[in-house]
Amino acid sequence: METIKVDILNPKVRKLLKDLADLDLIAIRKYDKSDFSEILKKLRAKSVTAPSPDEIASEVEAVRS
């Protein structure tokens, strides 16, 4: 499974996406910023110390490459 973010520029595309979802070819979920906040809270609760900005940057670069 691959997750992507799509910006809908033409309202007609919404119907096309709904049709694809009805055929079980894609899943449409609302993005809620609180979901990300909850994930961060869970990760931080399990961590003894918070990662430094350098550690975060190195992890981001590793994922990007």
N, CA, C and O atoms as a MOPAC input file, in Angstrom:
PM7 MOZYME 1SCF
protein

 N      0.84400 1    -1.16900 1     0.00000 1
 C      0.00000 1     0.00000 1     0.00000 1
 C      0.89200 1     1.23500 1     0.00000 1
 O      1.92600 1     1.26600 1     0.66700 1
 N      0.49300 1     2.22700 1    -0.73500 1
 C      1.21700 1     3.48600 1    -0.80900 1
 C      0.25500 1     4.60500 1    -0.45000 1
 O     -0.89300 1     4.61000 1    -0.89400 1
 N      0.71400 1     5.53800 1     0.34100 1
 C     -0.11900 1     6.66500 1     0.74800 1
 C      0.40800 1     7.93000 1     0.09700 1
 O      1.60700 1     8.20600 1     0.13100 1
 N     -0.50200 1     8.69900 1    -0.49900 1
 C     -0.12400 1     9.96200 1    -1.10000 1
 C     -1.12900 1    11.03200 1    -0.69600 1
 O     -2.25100 1    10.73000 1    -0.29100 1
 N     -0.71200 1    12.27400 1    -0.81200 1
 C     -1.61300 1    13.39300 1    -0.55400 1
 C     -2.00500 1    13.96300 1    -1.91400 1
 O     -1.14800 1    14.17800 1    -2.77200 1
 N     -3.29200 1    14.20600 1    -2.10700 1
 C     -3.80000 1    14.71400 1    -3.37800 1
 C     -4.52600 1    16.02600 1    -3.13100 1
 O     -5.41500 1    16.09300 1    -2.28300 1
 N     -4.15700 1    17.06600 1    -3.86100 1
 C     -4.88300 1    18.33000 1    -3.82700 1
 C     -5.84900 1    18.33100 1    -5.00100 1
 O     -5.42800 1    18.23800 1    -6.15400 1
 N     -7.13000 1    18.43600 1    -4.71600 1
 C     -8.15000 1    18.41100 1    -5.75700 1
 C     -8.31000 1    19.81100 1    -6.33000 1
 O     -8.71200 1    20.73800 1    -5.62700 1
 N     -7.99200 1    19.95300 1    -7.61200 1
 C     -8.08600 1    21.25200 1    -8.27900 1
 C     -9.39900 1    21.41500 1    -9.03100 1
 O     -9.88100 1    22.53300 1    -9.21500 1
 N     -9.97000 1    20.31100 1    -9.45900 1
 C    -11.21500 1    20.33800 1   -10.21000 1
 C    -12.25600 1    19.55200 1    -9.41700 1
 O    -12.02900 1    18.38400 1    -9.10000 1
 N    -13.39200 1    20.16600 1    -9.08900 1
 C    -14.40800 1    19.47700 1    -8.27800 1
 C    -14.90800 1    18.15700 1    -8.87400 1
 O    -15.38700 1    17.29700 1    -8.13500 1
 N    -14.80800 1    17.98400 1   -10.18000 1
 C    -15.25800 1    16.74600 1   -10.81400 1
 C    -14.40500 1    15.55200 1   -10.39700 1
 O    -14.85100 1    14.40500 1   -10.45400 1
 N    -13.19200 1    15.83200 1    -9.98500 1
 C    -12.28500 1    14.75700 1    -9.58400 1
 C    -12.78900 1    14.07700 1    -8.31200 1
 O    -12.55700 1    12.88400 1    -8.11500 1
 N    -13.46700 1    14.81700 1    -7.45900 1
 C    -13.98800 1    14.23500 1    -6.22100 1
 C    -14.91100 1    13.05900 1    -6.53600 1
 O    -14.86400 1    12.03700 1    -5.85100 1
 N    -15.75200 1    13.19400 1    -7.56800 1
 C    -16.64500 1    12.10200 1    -7.95300 1
 C    -15.84100 1    10.91300 1    -8.48400 1
 O    -16.15600 1     9.76200 1    -8.18100 1
 N    -14.80900 1    11.19400 1    -9.27100 1
 C    -13.97000 1    10.10400 1    -9.77900 1
 C    -13.31100 1     9.34500 1    -8.62600 1
 O    -13.25700 1     8.11600 1    -8.63700 1
 N    -12.81700 1    10.07500 1    -7.64600 1
 C    -12.19700 1     9.42500 1    -6.49900 1
 C    -13.21200 1     8.60800 1    -5.71400 1
 O    -12.90700 1     7.50900 1    -5.25100 1
 N    -14.41700 1     9.14400 1    -5.56600 1
 C    -15.47000 1     8.40100 1    -4.85200 1
 C    -15.81200 1     7.12000 1    -5.60800 1
 O    -16.01300 1     6.07100 1    -4.99700 1
 N    -15.88000 1     7.20400 1    -6.94100 1
 C    -16.14500 1     6.00200 1    -7.74000 1
 C    -15.05100 1     4.95300 1    -7.54200 1
 O    -15.34800 1     3.76500 1    -7.42200 1
 N    -13.79600 1     5.38200 1    -7.50900 1
 C    -12.69100 1     4.44400 1    -7.27600 1
 C    -12.78700 1     3.81900 1    -5.89000 1
 O    -12.48600 1     2.63900 1    -5.70800 1
 N    -13.20600 1     4.61500 1    -4.92000 1
 C    -13.37500 1     4.08600 1    -3.56300 1
 C    -14.52300 1     3.08200 1    -3.52500 1
 O    -14.43600 1     2.06600 1    -2.83600 1
 N    -15.59500 1     3.36000 1    -4.25900 1
 C    -16.73000 1     2.42500 1    -4.30200 1
 C    -16.33600 1     1.08300 1    -4.90800 1
 O    -16.90900 1     0.05000 1    -4.56300 1
 N    -15.36000 1     1.09800 1    -5.80800 1
 C    -14.86800 1    -0.13800 1    -6.42200 1
 C    -13.78500 1    -0.81400 1    -5.57000 1
 O    -13.19000 1    -1.80900 1    -5.98400 1
 N    -13.54000 1    -0.26300 1    -4.37800 1
 C    -12.50400 1    -0.77200 1    -3.47400 1
 C    -11.12000 1    -0.75200 1    -4.10600 1
 O    -10.29200 1    -1.62200 1    -3.83500 1
 N    -10.87400 1     0.24300 1    -4.94800 1
 C     -9.55100 1     0.39900 1    -5.54200 1
 C     -8.68700 1     1.35300 1    -4.72900 1
 O     -7.46000 1     1.25600 1    -4.73800 1
 N     -9.33400 1     2.27100 1    -4.03100 1
 C     -8.63300 1     3.20600 1    -3.15800 1
 C     -9.44200 1     3.37600 1    -1.87700 1
 O    -10.61700 1     3.01500 1    -1.81700 1
 N     -8.80600 1     3.92100 1    -0.87000 1
 C     -9.49100 1     4.27100 1     0.38100 1
 C     -9.33100 1     5.76800 1     0.58600 1
 O     -8.24200 1     6.31600 1     0.41500 1
 N    -10.40200 1     6.41000 1     0.94700 1
 C    -10.37100 1     7.85500 1     1.18500 1
 C    -10.56000 1     8.08400 1     2.67400 1
 O    -11.52700 1     7.61700 1     3.27500 1
 N     -9.61400 1     8.81300 1     3.25600 1
 C     -9.69600 1     9.15500 1     4.67400 1
 C     -9.51500 1    10.65400 1     4.81800 1
 O     -8.74800 1    11.27200 1     4.07900 1
 N    -10.21600 1    11.22500 1     5.75700 1
 C    -10.02100 1    12.63200 1     6.06100 1
 C     -8.73000 1    12.76800 1     6.84200 1
 O     -8.44300 1    11.96900 1     7.73300 1
 N     -7.95700 1    13.78000 1     6.50400 1
 C     -6.72900 1    14.05100 1     7.23500 1
 C     -7.06000 1    14.96800 1     8.39000 1
 O     -7.65400 1    16.03100 1     8.21300 1
 N     -6.66900 1    14.54300 1     9.56600 1
 C     -6.93100 1    15.32300 1    10.76000 1
 C     -5.59700 1    15.59200 1    11.44200 1
 O     -4.86400 1    14.65900 1    11.77200 1
 N     -5.28800 1    16.84600 1    11.65100 1
 C     -4.01200 1    17.19200 1    12.26800 1
 C     -3.88000 1    16.59800 1    13.65600 1
 O     -2.76500 1    16.35100 1    14.11800 1
 N     -4.99200 1    16.36500 1    14.32800 1
 C     -4.92300 1    15.79100 1    15.66800 1
 C     -4.41300 1    14.35100 1    15.62600 1
 O     -3.84400 1    13.87500 1    16.60900 1
 N     -4.60700 1    13.64400 1    14.49700 1
 C     -4.06700 1    12.29000 1    14.36300 1
 C     -2.54900 1    12.31100 1    14.52800 1
 O     -1.97800 1    11.49100 1    15.24700 1
 N     -1.91400 1    13.25200 1    13.85900 1
 C     -0.46400 1    13.37900 1    13.93700 1
 C     -0.04100 1    13.73000 1    15.36000 1
 O      0.96100 1    13.21600 1    15.85900 1
 N     -0.79300 1    14.59200 1    16.00400 1
 C     -0.47700 1    14.98200 1    17.38100 1
 C     -0.56600 1    13.78700 1    18.31400 1
 O      0.26700 1    13.62800 1    19.20600 1
 N     -1.57200 1    12.94800 1    18.11300 1
 C     -1.72000 1    11.76300 1    18.95200 1
 C     -0.55600 1    10.79500 1    18.75700 1
 O     -0.06500 1    10.20700 1    19.72000 1
 N     -0.12400 1    10.63600 1    17.53800 1
 C      1.02100 1     9.75900 1    17.26600 1
 C      2.26300 1    10.29100 1    17.96200 1
 O      3.01400 1     9.53100 1    18.57300 1
 N      2.47700 1    11.59900 1    17.87000 1
 C      3.63100 1    12.19200 1    18.54200 1
 C      3.56700 1    11.99200 1    20.05100 1
 O      4.57800 1    11.68600 1    20.68300 1
 N      2.39000 1    12.16400 1    20.62400 1
 C      2.24100 1    11.97400 1    22.07200 1
 C      2.59500 1    10.54700 1    22.46700 1
 O      3.28100 1    10.33100 1    23.46600 1
 N      2.12800 1     9.56500 1    21.68300 1
 C      2.42400 1     8.16900 1    21.98700 1
 C      3.91800 1     7.88300 1    21.89300 1
 O      4.48500 1     7.20200 1    22.74700 1
 N      4.55100 1     8.41300 1    20.84300 1
 C      5.98600 1     8.18600 1    20.68000 1
 C      6.78300 1     8.84300 1    21.80000 1
 O      7.72100 1     8.25700 1    22.34100 1
 N      6.39800 1    10.05500 1    22.13400 1
 C      7.11500 1    10.77200 1    23.18600 1
 C      6.90700 1    10.13400 1    24.55200 1
 O      7.80200 1    10.18200 1    25.39600 1
 N      5.74600 1     9.54000 1    24.78300 1
 C      5.47200 1     8.90500 1    26.06600 1
 C      6.36500 1     7.68300 1    26.26800 1
 O      6.70700 1     7.35000 1    27.40200 1
 N      6.73900 1     7.02200 1    25.19500 1
 C      7.56700 1     5.81800 1    25.29700 1
 C      9.06100 1     6.13000 1    25.31400 1
 O      9.87300 1     5.25800 1    25.62100 1
 N      9.42000 1     7.34900 1    24.99200 1
 C     10.82200 1     7.72600 1    24.89300 1
 C     11.32900 1     8.27300 1    26.22000 1
 O     10.62300 1     8.99500 1    26.92300 1
 N     12.55900 1     7.91700 1    26.54500 1
 C     13.17700 1     8.43700 1    27.76000 1
 C     13.55600 1     9.90200 1    27.55300 1
 O     13.33200 1    10.74200 1    28.42400 1
 N     14.12900 1    10.19300 1    26.39700 1
 C     14.50400 1    11.57800 1    26.07200 1
 C     13.99600 1    11.90500 1    24.67500 1
 O     13.85000 1    11.02200 1    23.83000 1
 N     13.73400 1    13.16200 1    24.45000 1
 C     13.29000 1    13.60600 1    23.12500 1
 C     14.49900 1    13.67900 1    22.20700 1
 O     15.59300 1    14.02900 1    22.65200 1
 N     14.31500 1    13.35000 1    20.91600 1
 C     15.44800 1    13.43500 1    19.99200 1
 C     15.84800 1    14.88600 1    19.75600 1
 O     15.01800 1    15.79500 1    19.80100 1
 N     17.13000 1    15.07900 1    19.50500 1
 C     17.63100 1    16.42500 1    19.23000 1
 C     17.25800 1    16.80500 1    17.80200 1
 O     16.94400 1    15.93300 1    16.99200 1
 N     17.29000 1    18.09700 1    17.48600 1
 C     17.00600 1    18.51000 1    16.10000 1
 C     17.94900 1    17.86500 1    15.08800 1
 O     17.54500 1    17.57300 1    13.96200 1
 N     19.20300 1    17.64000 1    15.48400 1
 C     20.15400 1    16.98400 1    14.57000 1
 C     19.75700 1    15.53300 1    14.31200 1
 O     19.88500 1    15.04900 1    13.18700 1
 N     19.27900 1    14.83800 1    15.34000 1
 C     18.83700 1    13.45300 1    15.17600 1
 C     17.60900 1    13.38500 1    14.27200 1
 O     17.48900 1    12.49200 1    13.43300 1
 N     16.71000 1    14.33000 1    14.45100 1
 C     15.51600 1    14.37800 1    13.60200 1
 C     15.91200 1    14.63800 1    12.15600 1
 O     15.41400 1    13.97600 1    11.24500 1
 N     16.79900 1    15.59400 1    11.94100 1
 C     17.24200 1    15.93700 1    10.58500 1
 C     17.93000 1    14.75600 1     9.91800 1
 O     17.70500 1    14.49500 1     8.73600 1
 N     18.76700 1    14.03900 1    10.66300 1
 C     19.46900 1    12.89800 1    10.06200 1
 C     18.47300 1    11.77300 1     9.70300 1
 O     18.63100 1    11.10000 1     8.68400 1
 N     17.45800 1    11.58100 1    10.54400 1
 C     16.44200 1    10.56300 1    10.25300 1
 C     15.63500 1    10.94000 1     9.02000 1
 O     15.33900 1    10.08400 1     8.18600 1
 N     15.27700 1    12.21300 1     8.89900 1
 C     14.52900 1    12.69000 1     7.73000 1
 C     15.35300 1    12.49200 1     6.46800 1
 O     14.83100 1    12.03200 1     5.45200 1
 N     16.62500 1    12.83200 1     6.52200 1
 C     17.48700 1    12.65800 1     5.35300 1
 C     17.63200 1    11.18700 1     4.98600 1
 O     17.68200 1    10.84800 1     3.80400 1
 N     17.70000 1    10.31200 1     5.98200 1
 C     17.81000 1     8.88000 1     5.70400 1
 C     16.56200 1     8.37000 1     5.00900 1
 O     16.65800 1     7.54600 1     4.10000 1
 N     15.39800 1     8.84000 1     5.41700 1
 C     14.13900 1     8.39900 1     4.79400 1
 C     14.03800 1     8.94200 1     3.38400 1
 O     13.57100 1     8.24700 1     2.48200 1
 N     14.46800 1    10.17300 1     3.18300 1
 C     14.38300 1    10.79400 1     1.85200 1
 C     15.27300 1    10.09300 1     0.83300 1
 O     14.92900 1    10.02100 1    -0.34700 1
 N     16.40500 1     9.58000 1     1.27500 1
 C     17.33000 1     8.95600 1     0.32000 1
 C     17.09900 1     7.50200 1     0.12700 1
 O     17.80900 1     6.86200 1    -0.64900 1

